[in-house]
Amino acid sequence: MANAKKTLVIVESPSKAKTIGKYLGSNYKVIASVGHVRDLPKSKLGIDIDNDFEPQYIAIRGKGDIIKELKKEAKKASKVYLATDPDREGEAISWHLAYLLGIDVDQPCRIEFNEITKSTIKEAIKHPRKIELSLVDAQQARRVLDRLVGYQISPLLWRKVKKGLSAGRVQSAALKIICDRENEIKAFKPVEYWTIVAGFNKGKGFTAKLATKNNKKLVISNKEENDKTIKELKAGNYKVTAITRKSRNKKPFAPFTTSSMQQEASTKLNFNTRKTMMIAQQLYEGVEVHKKGTIGLITYLRTDSVRISAEAKGAAADFITEKYGKEYLGNNVYSNKRKDIQDAHEAIRPSNIDLTPDDLKDSLSNDQYKLYRLIWCRFMASQMTPAKFDGMLVDIQNGSYGFKANGSKLVFDGYQKVYKNNSDDDKDNILPDLDEGEELEIKSLKGEQNFTQPPSRFTEASLVRELEELDIGRPSTYAPIVATLSDRKYIKKEKKSLVPTELGFLVTGLMEEYFKEIVDVNFTADMEDKLDDVEAKGLEWKSIIRDFYGPFKKELEVADNAIEKVVVEDRPTGEMCELCGKPLVIKTGRFGEFIACSGYPECKNTKPIVKTVGVKCPKCGKGIVERHSRRGRVFYGCSGYPDCDQSYWYKPVDKKCPKCGSLLLEKKTKTSQLACSNPECGYKE
């Protein structure tokens, strides 16, 4: 039996191969293709436009040894199963593997699974299927369309603007969304308004907000109106006119889809989308767990669906009942945002609910633990009862003026026992016992000036939400979109906000003028639907390319003739070069902006852009500046380094500690506070 042929199983990644190999045993050999093995060439368009857009696939450079090994193992195997990821991309990889290995795509050679557990893998092996060519064609359509756009507009930008730029079907639409938001912020004109809040002595004290006058919504626009209103209120009496008591339930959110996981990980864990997907991939493919071996910990990470299998629901029900009690077990129904989702995969959930985050803490890296805990808790919460609140709304009248006071109290925590959504900032606000008709004693009456605020800049989380709502791109594309825009220097991050650069505005302007449809969100969303129809309705994929390419080709020709060479002006700093006396300017390079001499190449003087904080170093008197550690963390250090090594992890302010005289630091967590930089002092304010 030593020479008995084995069944060959091919997956994409070595870690996935390692996990599955342990489950299948000695009669199987599991090896990895290490991603794609065949693709369009990098050095040219790779699409035969004159031959009905036929893709010209080649074996990927550098994959020769892997392909050789795959062919060798396939030749001596009794069967070959292609077990790539259960999505369009995975189906296409299997199709390319079948081509290279001479496997008949009409034979049952493809197996798929939504989670990497022993029972799921063994069950999948029992039910191989043919390669789904509709999935392959859907992937080909996207690949060819994106190649036609990217490989023909990007060289145009290289010639007309500068090398290294790029444009893309989804990327350019996303950049326009970010630029449009920035333009809204720049054009925004704040409007003044005032709020008046009354404080009352009843019980432990409570407040009510002025809301109406003569039963109509009241808007106070300036200080004069505010002062006049307060004067009239001081002359009147306050009486409770109505008390409304109402209970409300707050339902848990659905388990994670790809986009909601990316959003929540960004907000709660401060992970960027690329990092979230990388760690989720590790959790899906398998992690070495103490005393248990390599285990796949979550279901497939690329999904639009919130569906949960009956088995997973049952396991969660048993866990919740045993751990928290029957009163915590919910019966929640979730529906997908888009009705046309194919629902091929479940929502993202733990593969084994009994493996709690605490059980795995010692086996996972810190980041893996954080993301697994987020996924585990979100799924558990989705199967639990709503949180219940008792609410109280009090109407208070002073002549023609109406105030409102809201009170609420959490009476049953429900799903919040294990998980709080980003919107779950409910705090008990208990009002005293009041009676209708009761007169109240005023304690304070304050008017506060406010201004309407511009729309917020996008963060990675809010951009993903926007792209999803506008139906632009798909879960697998959100992380690469943000990464590409950042890598091309079209956007920069300020704290968590995505801010378009001058280059981003420039490229968007050119795209809007010459390629209107590419950056039009409605066109992009409509194209996504057509591409989905290749998979869902069997639409011929080349028909989409034909319809698109005719008008696009004309736009290319017009743009090439009309766009003059764009000179990207360097921004002057207002300072002179200390080496040659010529003006210093701000340039943009591969790693971002820097200061350089305008006399380049004769003078090669360069230096980094330094952000000062307006505080002098207590050691030597030079300025404190913002710096970055090797890992990218911001800290603050003396500009006289290395002669002076004074540094702080928090931003210094130009204020001395009243206790010991050291600099105060601005510490921002959930709240902001000033703290002494001297660790032995301990002063805070």
C-alpha positions as CSV (number, residue, x, y, z in Angstrom):
1,M,0.0,0.0,0.0
2,A,3.0,2.3,0.3
3,N,2.8,3.1,-3.4
4,A,-1.0,3.7,-3.4
5,K,-1.9,6.9,-5.2
6,K,-3.1,9.8,-3.1
7,T,-5.9,12.3,-3.8
8,L,-4.4,15.8,-4.5
9,V,-6.1,18.8,-3.0
10,I,-4.9,22.3,-4.3
11,V,-5.6,25.4,-2.2
12,E,-4.2,28.9,-2.5
13,S,-2.1,29.4,0.6
14,P,0.4,27.3,2.5
15,S,-1.3,28.0,5.9
16,K,-4.6,26.8,4.5
17,A,-2.9,23.7,3.0
18,K,-1.4,23.0,6.5
19,T,-4.8,23.2,8.2
20,I,-6.6,21.1,5.7
21,G,-3.8,18.6,5.4
22,K,-4.2,17.7,9.2
23,Y,-7.9,17.1,8.7
24,L,-7.7,14.9,5.7
25,G,-5.0,12.5,6.7
26,S,-2.5,10.3,4.9
27,N,-4.6,9.4,1.8
28,Y,-4.5,13.0,0.7
29,K,-1.8,15.4,-0.3
30,V,-2.6,19.1,0.1
31,I,-0.5,21.7,-1.6
32,A,-0.8,25.5,-2.3
33,S,-0.7,27.3,-5.6
34,V,0.2,30.5,-3.6
35,G,-2.5,32.6,-5.2
36,H,-3.0,33.0,-9.0
37,V,-0.9,30.9,-11.4
38,R,-2.1,32.5,-14.6
39,D,-3.1,36.1,-15.3
40,L,-2.9,38.9,-17.9
41,P,0.7,40.0,-18.5
42,K,2.0,43.0,-16.5
43,S,4.0,44.4,-19.3
44,K,1.2,45.0,-21.8
45,L,-2.5,45.3,-22.1
46,G,-2.9,41.6,-22.6
47,I,-6.4,41.9,-24.3
48,D,-6.9,41.2,-28.0
49,I,-9.3,44.1,-28.8
50,D,-9.5,43.1,-32.4
51,N,-10.4,39.5,-31.5
52,D,-13.5,40.4,-29.4
53,F,-11.6,41.3,-26.3
54,E,-10.1,37.9,-25.9
55,P,-7.8,37.8,-22.8
56,Q,-4.2,36.7,-23.4
57,Y,-3.4,34.8,-20.2
58,I,0.1,33.7,-19.4
59,A,1.7,31.8,-16.5
60,I,2.7,34.3,-13.9
61,R,6.4,35.1,-13.8
62,G,8.1,33.5,-10.9
63,K,5.6,30.8,-10.5
64,G,7.5,28.3,-12.8
65,D,8.7,26.1,-9.9
66,I,5.2,26.0,-8.3
67,I,3.5,25.1,-11.6
68,K,6.1,22.4,-12.2
69,E,5.4,20.9,-8.8
70,L,1.6,21.1,-9.3
71,K,1.9,19.3,-12.6
72,K,4.1,16.6,-11.1
73,E,1.8,16.0,-8.1
74,A,-1.3,16.0,-10.3
75,K,0.2,13.4,-12.7
76,K,0.8,10.9,-10.0
77,A,-2.5,11.6,-8.1
78,S,-5.6,9.3,-8.3
79,K,-7.8,12.4,-8.2
80,V,-7.3,16.2,-8.2
81,Y,-9.6,18.5,-6.2
82,L,-9.4,22.2,-6.6
83,A,-10.3,23.8,-3.2
84,T,-9.7,27.5,-3.8
85,D,-11.8,30.2,-2.0
86,P,-15.6,30.0,-2.4
87,D,-16.0,33.2,-4.5
88,R,-15.5,34.5,-8.1
89,E,-11.8,35.0,-7.6
90,G,-11.4,31.5,-6.2
91,E,-13.4,30.0,-9.0
92,A,-11.2,31.7,-11.6
93,I,-8.0,30.4,-9.9
94,S,-9.5,26.9,-10.1
95,W,-10.3,27.4,-13.7
96,H,-6.7,28.5,-14.5
97,L,-5.4,25.6,-12.5
98,A,-7.6,23.2,-14.5
99,Y,-6.2,24.6,-17.7
100,L,-2.6,24.2,-16.7
101,L,-3.1,20.7,-15.3
102,G,-5.3,19.5,-18.2
103,I,-8.3,18.9,-16.0
104,D,-11.7,18.7,-17.7
105,V,-13.8,21.5,-16.2
106,D,-17.0,19.5,-16.8
107,Q,-15.8,16.8,-14.4
108,P,-16.5,17.1,-10.7
109,C,-13.1,18.5,-9.7
110,R,-14.1,21.5,-7.6
111,I,-14.8,21.5,-3.9
112,E,-15.8,24.5,-1.7
113,F,-16.4,25.2,1.9
114,N,-17.3,28.3,3.9
115,E,-15.3,27.4,7.0
116,I,-12.2,25.3,7.6
117,T,-13.2,22.7,10.1
118,K,-12.7,19.0,10.0
119,S,-16.4,18.1,9.5
120,T,-16.9,20.8,6.8
121,I,-13.8,19.7,4.9
122,K,-14.7,16.0,5.0
123,E,-18.2,16.8,3.9
124,A,-17.0,19.0,1.0
125,I,-14.8,16.1,-0.3
126,K,-17.9,13.9,-0.6
127,H,-19.6,16.5,-2.9
128,P,-17.3,17.7,-5.6
129,R,-18.8,19.7,-8.5
130,K,-18.0,21.1,-11.9
131,I,-16.3,24.5,-12.2
132,E,-19.0,27.2,-12.4
133,L,-18.2,29.0,-15.6
134,S,-20.7,31.8,-14.8
135,L,-18.5,32.7,-11.8
136,V,-15.4,32.5,-13.9
137,D,-16.9,34.7,-16.6
138,A,-18.0,37.2,-13.9
139,Q,-14.4,37.5,-12.7
140,Q,-13.1,37.7,-16.3
141,A,-15.5,40.5,-17.1
142,R,-14.2,42.6,-14.1
143,R,-10.6,41.8,-14.8
144,V,-10.8,42.7,-18.5
145,L,-12.9,45.9,-17.9
146,D,-10.5,47.1,-15.1
147,R,-7.5,46.3,-17.3
148,L,-8.9,48.3,-20.3
149,V,-9.6,51.3,-18.0
150,G,-6.4,51.2,-16.0
151,Y,-3.9,50.3,-18.7
152,Q,-5.2,52.9,-21.1
153,I,-5.9,55.9,-18.9
154,S,-2.8,55.5,-16.6
155,P,-0.3,55.8,-19.4
156,L,-2.1,59.0,-20.5
157,L,-1.7,60.4,-17.0
158,W,2.0,59.5,-17.1
159,R,2.5,61.4,-20.4
160,K,0.4,64.4,-19.4
161,V,1.0,64.8,-15.7
162,K,3.7,62.6,-14.1
163,K,4.9,59.0,-13.9
164,G,3.5,56.7,-11.3
165,L,-0.1,57.9,-11.5
166,S,-3.0,55.5,-12.1
167,A,-6.7,55.5,-12.7
168,G,-9.2,52.8,-12.3
169,R,-12.9,52.0,-12.8
170,V,-13.7,51.9,-9.1
171,Q,-10.7,53.7,-7.7
172,S,-11.4,56.9,-9.6
173,A,-15.1,57.0,-8.6
174,A,-14.0,56.6,-4.9
175,L,-11.5,59.4,-5.2
176,K,-14.1,61.7,-6.7
177,I,-16.4,60.9,-3.7
178,I,-13.6,62.0,-1.3
179,C,-12.8,65.1,-3.4
180,D,-16.5,66.1,-3.6
181,R,-16.8,65.9,0.2
182,E,-13.7,68.1,0.7
183,N,-15.2,70.7,-1.7
184,E,-18.5,70.6,0.3
185,I,-16.4,71.3,3.5
186,K,-14.6,74.2,1.8
187,A,-17.8,75.7,0.5
188,F,-19.7,75.3,3.8
189,K,-20.9,78.5,5.5
190,P,-21.7,78.0,9.2
191,V,-25.0,79.2,10.5
192,E,-25.3,80.6,14.0
193,Y,-28.0,79.2,16.4
194,W,-28.5,79.2,20.2
195,T,-29.7,76.6,22.6
196,I,-31.3,77.4,26.0
197,V,-31.2,74.8,28.8
198,A,-33.1,75.1,32.1
199,G,-31.9,73.4,35.2
200,F,-34.5,72.4,37.9
201,N,-34.1,71.6,41.6
202,K,-36.5,68.7,41.8
203,G,-34.9,65.5,43.2
204,K,-31.2,65.4,42.5
205,G,-31.8,68.0,39.8
206,F,-32.4,67.6,36.1
207,T,-32.3,69.7,32.9
208,A,-34.8,70.4,30.1
209,K,-34.1,72.0,26.7
210,L,-36.2,74.8,25.1
211,A,-37.9,73.4,22.0
212,T,-41.0,75.3,21.0
213,K,-42.8,78.7,21.1
214,N,-46.6,78.7,20.5
215,N,-46.3,74.9,19.8
216,K,-44.0,75.5,16.9
217,K,-40.3,74.6,16.7
218,L,-38.2,77.5,17.9
219,V,-34.9,78.5,16.2
220,I,-32.9,81.2,18.0
221,S,-30.5,82.8,15.5
222,N,-28.4,85.3,17.4
223,K,-27.5,86.7,20.8
224,E,-30.1,89.4,20.8
225,E,-32.9,86.8,20.3
226,N,-31.3,84.6,23.0
227,D,-31.1,87.4,25.6
228,K,-34.7,88.5,24.8
229,T,-36.0,84.9,25.2
230,I,-34.1,84.4,28.5
231,K,-35.5,87.7,29.9
232,E,-39.0,86.5,29.0
233,L,-38.4,83.1,30.5
234,K,-37.2,84.6,33.8
235,A,-40.4,86.5,34.2
236,G,-42.6,83.3,33.9
237,N,-43.3,80.1,35.8
238,Y,-42.5,76.5,34.9
239,K,-45.2,73.9,35.0
240,V,-45.2,70.2,34.0
241,T,-47.9,69.8,31.3
242,A,-47.4,66.2,30.1
243,I,-45.5,63.1,31.1
244,T,-45.1,60.2,28.7
245,R,-43.7,56.9,29.7
246,K,-42.6,54.4,27.1
247,S,-40.5,51.3,27.0
248,R,-38.2,50.8,24.1
249,N,-36.2,47.9,22.8
250,K,-32.8,48.3,21.1
251,K,-32.1,45.4,18.8
252,P,-28.6,44.0,18.2
253,F,-27.0,44.4,14.8
254,A,-26.7,41.6,12.3
255,P,-23.5,39.4,12.3
256,F,-20.6,40.8,10.3
257,T,-20.5,41.1,6.5
258,T,-17.1,42.1,5.0
259,S,-17.9,45.8,4.9
260,S,-19.4,46.0,8.4
261,M,-16.4,44.1,9.8
262,Q,-14.1,46.6,8.1
263,Q,-16.1,49.5,9.5
264,E,-16.3,48.2,13.0
265,A,-12.6,47.2,13.1
266,S,-11.6,50.6,11.9
267,T,-13.7,52.4,14.5
268,K,-13.2,50.1,17.5
269,L,-9.7,48.7,16.9
270,N,-8.2,51.4,14.7
271,F,-7.3,48.8,12.0
272,N,-7.2,50.0,8.4
273,T,-9.1,47.9,5.9
274,R,-6.0,46.2,4.5
275,K,-4.9,45.1,8.0
276,T,-8.4,43.9,8.9
277,M,-8.6,41.7,5.8
278,M,-5.1,40.3,6.3
279,I,-5.8,39.2,9.9
280,A,-9.3,37.9,9.0
281,Q,-7.6,35.8,6.3
282,Q,-5.2,34.3,8.9
283,L,-8.1,33.5,11.2
284,Y,-10.0,31.8,8.3
285,E,-7.1,29.8,7.0
286,G,-6.0,28.4,10.4
287,V,-4.1,29.3,13.5
288,E,-2.0,27.0,15.7
289,V,-4.1,26.6,18.9
290,H,-2.5,25.3,22.1
291,K,-3.2,21.6,22.6
292,K,-5.7,21.5,19.6
293,G,-3.4,21.9,16.6
294,T,-4.1,24.2,13.6
295,I,-7.7,25.3,13.5
296,G,-9.7,27.6,11.1
297,L,-11.4,30.0,13.5
298,I,-13.9,32.0,11.4
299,T,-16.0,31.5,8.3
300,Y,-15.1,32.9,4.9
301,L,-14.3,36.6,5.2
302,R,-15.6,37.9,1.9
303,T,-19.4,38.0,2.0
304,D,-22.3,40.4,1.5
305,S,-24.8,38.1,3.3
306,V,-26.0,38.2,6.9
307,R,-27.4,34.6,6.7
308,I,-26.5,32.1,9.4
309,S,-26.8,28.3,9.1
310,A,-29.2,26.4,11.2
311,E,-26.3,24.5,12.8
312,A,-24.6,27.7,13.9
313,K,-27.9,29.1,15.3
314,G,-28.4,26.0,17.3
315,A,-24.8,26.0,18.7
316,A,-25.2,29.7,19.7
317,A,-28.6,29.0,21.3
318,D,-27.1,26.3,23.4
319,F,-24.1,28.4,24.5
320,I,-26.3,31.5,25.3
321,T,-28.8,29.4,27.3
322,E,-26.1,27.7,29.3
323,K,-23.8,30.7,29.8
324,Y,-26.3,33.6,30.3
325,G,-29.7,32.0,30.7
326,K,-32.8,31.5,28.6
327,E,-33.9,35.1,29.0
328,Y,-30.9,36.2,26.9
329,L,-31.7,34.0,23.9
330,G,-33.2,36.0,21.1
331,N,-35.1,35.2,17.9
332,N,-33.8,37.8,15.6
333,V,-34.3,37.9,11.8
334,Y,-31.9,39.7,9.6
335,S,-32.2,40.6,5.9
336,N,-29.5,41.5,3.4
337,K,-29.3,45.2,2.4
338,R,-29.3,44.3,-1.3
339,K,-32.0,41.9,-2.4
340,D,-30.0,40.6,-5.4
341,I,-27.2,39.2,-3.2
342,Q,-26.5,35.6,-4.2
343,D,-26.3,34.6,-0.5
344,A,-23.7,31.9,-1.4
345,H,-21.9,32.5,1.9
346,E,-22.9,33.0,5.5
347,A,-22.1,36.0,7.5
348,I,-18.7,36.1,9.1
349,R,-18.9,34.1,12.4
350,P,-16.8,31.9,14.6
351,S,-16.4,28.4,13.1
352,N,-16.8,27.0,16.7
353,I,-18.7,29.1,19.1
354,D,-17.4,27.2,22.1
355,L,-13.9,28.5,21.3
356,T,-14.3,31.8,23.2
357,P,-11.8,34.7,22.8
358,D,-10.4,34.0,26.3
359,D,-9.8,30.4,25.4
360,L,-7.7,31.5,22.5
361,K,-5.9,34.5,23.9
362,D,-2.6,32.7,24.6
363,S,-2.6,31.1,21.0
364,L,-3.3,34.3,19.1
365,S,-1.3,37.5,18.4
366,N,-2.6,40.6,20.0
367,D,-4.2,41.8,16.7
368,Q,-5.7,38.3,15.9
369,Y,-7.2,38.2,19.4
370,K,-8.8,41.7,19.0
371,L,-10.4,40.8,15.7
372,Y,-11.5,37.4,16.7
373,R,-13.0,38.8,19.9
374,L,-14.9,41.4,17.8
375,I,-16.3,38.7,15.4
376,W,-17.2,36.3,18.2
377,C,-18.9,39.0,20.3
378,R,-20.8,40.5,17.4
379,F,-22.1,37.1,16.3
380,M,-23.1,36.1,19.9
381,A,-24.9,39.5,20.3
382,S,-26.8,38.9,17.0
383,Q,-28.4,35.8,18.5
384,M,-29.4,37.5,21.8
385,T,-32.4,39.5,23.0
386,P,-32.7,43.3,22.6
387,A,-31.6,45.6,25.3
388,K,-34.7,47.1,27.1
389,F,-35.1,50.7,28.4
390,D,-37.7,52.5,30.3
391,G,-38.2,56.0,28.9
392,M,-39.8,59.1,30.2
393,L,-40.6,62.3,28.2
394,V,-41.6,65.4,30.2
395,D,-43.2,68.5,28.6
396,I,-42.7,71.7,30.7
397,Q,-44.4,75.0,29.8
398,N,-43.5,78.6,30.6
399,G,-46.1,80.8,29.0
400,S,-45.8,80.3,25.3
401,Y,-42.5,78.5,25.6
402,G,-42.2,74.7,25.7
403,F,-39.3,72.7,27.2
404,K,-38.6,69.0,26.8
405,A,-36.7,66.6,29.2
406,N,-35.8,63.1,28.2
407,G,-35.0,60.4,30.7
408,S,-34.1,56.7,30.2
409,K,-33.0,53.7,32.2
410,L,-31.5,50.4,31.1
411,V,-33.7,47.7,32.7
412,F,-32.4,44.6,30.8
413,D,-29.0,44.5,29.1
414,G,-29.8,41.8,26.6
415,Y,-27.2,41.6,23.8
416,Q,-25.2,44.4,25.5
417,K,-24.1,41.7,28.0
418,V,-21.4,40.7,25.4
419,Y,-21.2,43.5,22.8
420,K,-21.9,47.2,22.3
421,N,-22.3,48.7,18.8
422,N,-20.6,52.0,18.0
423,S,-24.0,53.7,18.4
424,D,-24.6,52.1,21.9
425,D,-23.7,55.1,24.0
426,D,-26.8,54.9,26.1
427,K,-26.3,56.1,29.7
428,D,-28.9,56.1,32.4
429,N,-30.5,59.6,32.6
430,I,-33.1,59.1,35.3
431,L,-35.6,61.9,35.8
432,P,-37.2,62.5,39.3
433,D,-40.8,61.5,40.0
434,L,-43.0,64.3,38.6
435,D,-46.7,65.0,38.3
436,E,-48.7,66.7,35.6
437,G,-49.6,70.2,36.7
438,E,-46.6,70.4,39.1
439,E,-44.8,73.7,39.3
440,L,-41.0,73.5,39.2
441,E,-38.4,75.6,40.9
442,I,-35.8,77.0,38.4
443,K,-32.1,76.5,39.3
444,S,-30.3,77.8,36.2
445,L,-31.1,79.1,32.8
446,K,-28.3,79.2,30.2
447,G,-28.1,80.1,26.6
448,E,-25.2,78.7,24.5
449,Q,-24.0,79.8,21.1
450,N,-23.6,77.1,18.4
451,F,-22.8,76.9,14.8
452,T,-23.9,74.4,12.2
453,Q,-21.0,72.0,11.3
454,P,-19.8,71.1,7.8
455,P,-20.1,67.4,6.7
456,S,-17.3,65.2,8.2
457,R,-14.4,64.1,6.2
458,F,-14.5,60.4,5.3
459,T,-12.6,57.9,7.4
460,E,-11.9,54.4,6.0
461,A,-15.0,53.2,7.9
462,S,-17.3,55.8,6.6
463,L,-15.9,55.6,3.0
464,V,-16.5,51.8,3.0
465,R,-20.1,52.5,4.2
466,E,-20.6,55.1,1.4
467,L,-19.2,52.8,-1.3
468,E,-21.5,50.0,-0.1
469,E,-24.6,52.3,0.0
470,L,-23.8,53.6,-3.5
471,D,-23.2,50.1,-4.7
472,I,-19.7,50.9,-5.9
473,G,-17.2,48.0,-5.8
474,R,-17.6,44.8,-3.8
475,P,-16.3,43.7,-0.4
476,S,-13.1,42.3,-1.7
477,T,-12.2,45.6,-3.4
478,Y,-12.7,48.1,-0.5
479,A,-9.3,47.5,1.1
480,P,-7.3,47.7,-2.2
481,I,-9.2,50.9,-3.2
482,V,-8.1,52.8,-0.1
483,A,-4.6,51.4,-0.2
484,T,-4.1,52.4,-3.9
485,L,-5.4,56.0,-3.3
486,S,-3.0,56.3,-0.4
487,D,0.0,54.7,-2.3
488,R,-0.5,57.0,-5.3
489,K,-0.5,60.0,-2.9
490,Y,-4.0,61.0,-4.1
491,I,-5.1,61.1,-0.4
492,K,-3.4,61.4,2.9
493,K,-4.5,60.6,6.4
494,E,-4.9,63.3,9.0
495,K,-5.6,61.3,12.2
496,K,-8.4,59.0,10.9
497,S,-9.7,61.3,8.2
498,L,-9.0,60.8,4.4
499,V,-8.0,64.1,2.9
500,P,-7.4,64.5,-0.9
501,T,-4.1,66.0,-1.9
502,E,-3.5,68.6,-4.6
503,L,-2.6,65.7,-6.9
504,G,-5.8,63.9,-6.0
505,F,-7.8,67.0,-7.0
506,L,-5.8,67.4,-10.2
507,V,-6.4,63.8,-11.4
508,T,-10.1,63.9,-10.4
509,G,-10.5,67.2,-12.4
510,L,-9.0,65.6,-15.5
511,M,-11.1,62.5,-15.1
512,E,-14.3,64.6,-14.6
513,E,-13.6,66.5,-17.8
514,Y,-12.6,63.7,-20.1
515,F,-13.9,60.5,-18.6
516,K,-17.2,61.5,-17.0
517,E,-18.7,58.0,-16.9
518,I,-15.7,56.5,-15.2
519,V,-16.0,58.8,-12.1
520,D,-19.8,58.9,-12.2
521,V,-21.1,57.0,-9.2
522,N,-24.4,56.0,-10.9
523,F,-22.6,54.7,-14.0
524,T,-20.2,52.8,-11.8
525,A,-23.0,51.3,-9.7
526,D,-24.9,50.3,-12.9
527,M,-21.8,48.6,-14.2
528,E,-21.5,46.6,-11.0
529,D,-25.0,45.4,-11.5
530,K,-24.3,44.3,-15.0
531,L,-21.2,42.5,-14.0
532,D,-23.2,40.7,-11.3
533,D,-25.7,39.7,-13.9
534,V,-23.0,37.6,-15.6
535,E,-23.0,35.4,-12.6
536,A,-26.7,35.7,-11.6
537,K,-28.4,35.7,-15.0
538,G,-25.9,34.2,-17.4
539,L,-25.4,37.5,-19.3
540,E,-22.6,37.2,-21.9
541,W,-19.6,38.9,-20.4
542,K,-18.1,40.2,-23.6
543,S,-21.3,42.0,-24.5
544,I,-20.7,44.3,-21.5
545,I,-17.1,45.0,-22.7
546,R,-18.3,45.7,-26.2
547,D,-20.9,48.2,-25.1
548,F,-18.4,50.0,-22.8
549,Y,-15.4,50.1,-25.1
550,G,-16.8,52.0,-28.1
551,P,-17.6,55.2,-26.3
552,F,-14.5,54.8,-24.0
553,K,-12.2,54.6,-27.0
554,K,-13.5,57.9,-28.4
555,E,-13.0,59.5,-24.9
556,L,-9.4,58.3,-24.9
557,E,-8.7,59.8,-28.3
558,V,-10.3,63.1,-27.3
559,A,-8.4,63.3,-24.1
560,D,-5.0,62.4,-25.7
561,N,-5.4,65.3,-28.2
562,A,-7.0,67.8,-25.8
563,I,-4.9,67.5,-22.6
564,E,-1.8,69.7,-22.6
565,K,1.2,68.7,-20.6
566,V,0.2,69.5,-17.0
567,V,3.0,71.0,-14.9
568,V,2.6,70.1,-11.2
569,E,3.9,73.2,-9.5
570,D,6.0,72.8,-6.4
571,R,4.7,74.9,-3.5
572,P,7.1,77.5,-2.2
573,T,8.0,77.4,1.6
574,G,8.9,81.1,1.8
575,E,12.4,80.1,2.9
576,M,15.8,80.1,1.1
577,C,18.2,77.2,0.7
578,E,21.0,77.4,3.2
579,L,23.4,75.9,0.7
580,C,22.8,77.9,-2.5
581,G,20.4,80.7,-1.6
582,K,17.6,79.6,-4.0
583,P,14.0,79.3,-2.8
584,L,13.0,76.1,-1.0
585,V,9.9,74.3,-2.3
586,I,7.6,71.4,-1.2
587,K,7.8,68.4,-3.5
588,T,5.9,65.2,-3.6
589,G,8.0,62.0,-3.8
590,R,7.5,58.3,-3.4
591,F,7.2,58.5,0.3
592,G,5.2,61.7,0.5
593,E,6.0,65.4,0.7
594,F,9.4,66.8,1.5
595,I,11.3,70.1,1.3
596,A,13.9,70.5,-1.5
597,C,15.9,73.2,-3.2
598,S,14.3,74.7,-6.4
599,G,17.8,74.6,-7.9
600,Y,17.8,70.8,-8.3
601,P,19.7,69.1,-9.9
602,E,22.5,71.6,-9.4
603,C,21.7,71.7,-5.7
604,K,20.5,68.5,-4.1
605,N,19.6,69.9,-0.7
606,T,16.5,68.1,0.8
607,K,15.0,67.8,4.3
608,P,11.8,66.5,5.8
609,I,8.8,68.6,6.5
610,V,8.7,69.3,10.3
611,K,5.5,70.1,12.2
612,T,6.2,72.4,15.1
613,V,3.9,72.4,18.2
614,G,4.7,75.9,19.4
615,V,6.5,74.7,22.6
616,K,10.1,75.2,23.5
617,C,12.2,72.3,24.8
618,P,12.7,72.6,28.6
619,K,16.3,71.2,28.3
620,C,17.8,73.4,25.5
621,G,15.2,75.9,24.5
622,K,14.8,74.7,20.9
623,G,11.4,73.9,19.4
624,I,9.5,70.7,20.0
625,V,8.5,69.0,16.8
626,E,6.3,66.1,15.7
627,R,8.2,62.9,14.9
628,H,7.5,59.3,13.9
629,S,8.9,56.2,15.5
630,R,10.2,53.3,13.4
631,R,6.7,51.7,13.6
632,G,5.0,54.9,12.5
633,R,3.7,56.0,15.9
634,V,3.7,59.8,16.4
635,F,5.7,61.2,19.3
636,Y,7.2,64.7,20.1
637,G,10.8,65.4,20.4
638,C,13.4,68.3,20.5
639,S,14.4,69.7,17.1
640,G,17.9,69.7,18.4
641,Y,18.2,65.9,18.3
642,P,20.7,64.1,18.5
643,D,22.3,66.8,20.7
644,C,19.2,66.9,22.8
645,D,17.1,63.7,23.3
646,Q,14.1,65.2,25.1
647,S,10.9,63.5,23.9
648,Y,7.3,62.8,24.8
649,W,4.6,60.3,23.7
650,Y,1.9,62.9,24.1
651,K,1.7,66.4,22.6
652,P,3.2,69.1,24.9
653,V,1.3,72.4,25.5
654,D,2.7,75.7,26.3
655,K,1.7,75.6,29.9
656,K,3.6,74.6,33.0
657,C,2.4,72.3,35.8
658,P,1.3,74.4,38.8
659,K,2.6,71.6,41.1
660,C,6.2,71.0,39.9
661,G,6.8,73.4,36.9
662,S,7.2,70.7,34.2
663,L,5.5,70.9,30.8
664,L,1.9,69.7,30.6
665,L,0.9,67.1,28.0
666,E,-2.4,66.8,26.2
667,K,-3.6,63.3,26.7
668,K,-6.5,62.2,24.5
669,T,-8.4,59.0,25.2
670,K,-12.2,59.0,25.4
671,T,-11.8,62.4,27.0
672,S,-9.1,65.1,26.8
673,Q,-7.0,66.1,29.8
674,L,-3.8,67.9,30.6
675,A,-1.3,65.8,32.6
676,C,2.1,66.6,34.0
677,S,5.1,65.3,31.9
678,N,6.9,64.4,35.1
679,P,5.9,60.8,35.9
680,E,6.7,61.4,39.6
681,C,4.3,64.4,39.9
682,G,0.9,62.9,38.9
683,Y,-0.8,66.3,38.4
684,K,-3.9,66.2,36.1
685,E,-6.5,68.8,35.1
